[in-house]
């Protein structure tokens, strides 16, 4: 019985830790969205925005480089941010 209390406590502590980590991550992402909206003129034809489903899923469209076989093309990207985005160090 004492073991199950310990496991339950550990699980609760882990859930609280993950919730605080996700809140810090979401705060960082929201700050970066605000920065992107201010700097959108500097991005040229590049479009970058979070999806409607999740703040951790982003969509981007980038133009092909001029003077290359990809010039004139538009390329769609899907970007998945981890739940601990920019809270932990890069890997």
Beta strands, then each sheet from edge to edge (+ up, - down):
strand 1: 47-50
strand 2: 57-63
strand 3: 74-80
sheet 1: 1+ 2- 3+
end
